[in-house]
Amino acid sequence: LLLTLSFLSDDVNAGLALTGAVGVAMGYASSFGPLTWLLTSEMFPTTIRGRSLGMSTVTTYICASIVSYTFLSGQSLLGQAAPFGVYCVITFLSTIFAVVSIPDTRGKNPLEIESEMKTMWM
């Protein structure tokens, strides 16, 4: 959000942009970054854990590539601030999805986690 706000005017606020960029890196490192590895290590049965870890790695790299390839063209087409706003909305929706669909595994053994996964709505 800070990155979006810093690029809305023609005069880019460098301090706000730097704060936003550092905030994005810190937020990713403390949330979605480790979430991929945590989910595969706790939620999948050992029989498919290796394959699911591979799939989550591929998915992570595909999403990072999409962001990398669409960023500059998005800025050219929609303006400097638009890609940051779009990515902010996607992150917000992803957070809602994670909160709603990922069960809490704290204090549960693998069998309890597996039975809870079978009753999930997704």
Solvent accessible surface area in square Angstrom, and as a share of the most:
residue,aa,sasa,rsa
1,L,134,0.67
2,L,70,0.35
3,L,24,0.12
4,T,19,0.11
5,L,90,0.45
6,S,2,0.02
7,F,39,0.16
8,L,118,0.59
9,S,64,0.41
10,D,151,0.78
11,D,121,0.62
12,V,56,0.32
13,N,81,0.42
14,A,77,0.60
15,G,47,0.45
16,L,51,0.26
17,A,17,0.13
18,L,120,0.60
19,T,77,0.45
20,G,5,0.05
21,A,49,0.38
22,V,73,0.42
23,G,39,0.37
24,V,91,0.52
25,A,63,0.49
26,M,126,0.56
27,G,34,0.33
28,Y,111,0.42
29,A,71,0.55
30,S,90,0.58
31,S,53,0.34
32,F,57,0.24
33,G,13,0.13
34,P,62,0.39
35,L,43,0.21
36,T,29,0.17
37,W,114,0.40
38,L,93,0.46
39,L,41,0.20
40,T,5,0.03
41,S,59,0.38
42,E,66,0.30
43,M,18,0.08
44,F,68,0.28
45,P,51,0.32
46,T,104,0.60
47,T,109,0.63
48,I,68,0.34
49,R,75,0.27
50,G,57,0.55
51,R,164,0.60
52,S,16,0.10
53,L,74,0.37
54,G,35,0.33
55,M,125,0.56
56,S,21,0.14
57,T,37,0.22
58,V,77,0.44
59,T,70,0.41
60,T,41,0.24
61,Y,146,0.56
62,I,94,0.48
63,C,71,0.42
64,A,53,0.41
65,S,47,0.30
66,I,96,0.49
67,V,69,0.39
68,S,78,0.51
69,Y,174,0.66
70,T,61,0.35
71,F,50,0.21
72,L,126,0.63
73,S,58,0.38
74,G,14,0.13
75,Q,35,0.15
76,S,97,0.63
77,L,148,0.74
78,L,120,0.60
79,G,32,0.31
80,Q,88,0.39
81,A,8,0.06
82,A,29,0.22
83,P,5,0.03
84,F,32,0.14
85,G,22,0.21
86,V,70,0.40
87,Y,53,0.20
88,C,45,0.27
89,V,86,0.49
90,I,94,0.48
91,T,69,0.40
92,F,125,0.52
93,L,105,0.52
94,S,42,0.27
95,T,60,0.35
96,I,77,0.39
97,F,104,0.44
98,A,18,0.14
99,V,116,0.67
100,V,90,0.51
101,S,7,0.05
102,I,47,0.24
103,P,23,0.14
104,D,82,0.43
105,T,25,0.14
106,R,196,0.72
107,G,85,0.81
108,K,72,0.31
109,N,74,0.38
110,P,100,0.63
111,L,138,0.69
112,E,84,0.38
113,I,12,0.06
114,E,63,0.28
115,S,61,0.39
116,E,54,0.24
117,M,55,0.24
118,K,155,0.66
119,T,112,0.65
120,M,50,0.22
121,W,169,0.59
122,M,123,0.55
